Amino acid sequence: MSDVEQVIDIRDPEINVEEIMARIRERLRQRRAQASAQGLDYDRLVDDERVIASGALSADLYYDLHQLRTTAESIWVPSAMRDRHFPPLLNALLFRTENLFHRLALKYVNMLAGRQVVFNRAATSIVTSVLRQLEQDDAHIETLEKQVKELRERLAKIEQSAGVESNG
């Protein structure tokens, strides 16, 4: 019996398969709900990951795409307020004034960052679609090359047999 059959055939009374499957289904349901709350299509995102994971193109390209996908939504501008070394009363006044201006600037910067996230999602989706099409084209070209090779071999055999017959 192979290792795979042994793994599949293991029966342990402490392992509750139904419970494990229920947990998996619940986690999938939660992830779908999280994606839906963000306006994303969970199944499409998972499908994109599977397609890109096929590995028909350069490993560096897949790594770069993975980096693009993980950082596409990570635009965030944190508050950069710090304490100054002034007398306490002046320090509090300067801190409050700077904080007001900083929050006002962050409001507009984060509005633009939100637009950038939308663009990043679209760009990532387009790159993923192009890579998917490249992989499909690569597979199609490989099939065509095999067919051309087989046809050339058949033609060579036909020419060879025709040459033998005409010489005889």
Steps between C-alpha positions, in 0.01 A plus 500: 500500500640845409559781750199690365268203551631459855435866577149481358429171673596608852209464740548667833202522739639827642482672160154628423497565126158665508614743767813589302298550182251717690789719623637530146157594364457759776840656426418516130166660583677758719756579229225540241317737737819701562568527128139594432516771768798649314317480167716210377406172332663231717460219246661709226791594728560136591470397134759763402741359758452145366554604139814696576635220716521268197857615439521497120691829494808634683508450877616861542193619313271304733685633803467859375129449433455357849677806646279728290185324618597513868605867496229634267278598792762586759496876448472652841622831634552484876499787738856628541454718804786527743569685816723809482746610763341831588364624830185298587246773426655592164549132417128425559392796286737410214401133519129580474551742211722258312257216569209699349697577183627145481149352528375739231780397265445131577133532410584600142802273466296199608222594256758487221645180644154344476488587131848354457385174660218477244753554220739244652224239514410562135865493388564178691190343348613599150852364554353175633272471197791563262709234676211255485469564125877459455487165676210386281681621187817322613308173540335548160836568332648190661211290364543648153874436506438134587251471214745659254773259613268202452393625156863549394581147612202364306600702193857372524372142517269558201782659301730217596252231396421690175874527426548130563208409269618726218853359524371138485 
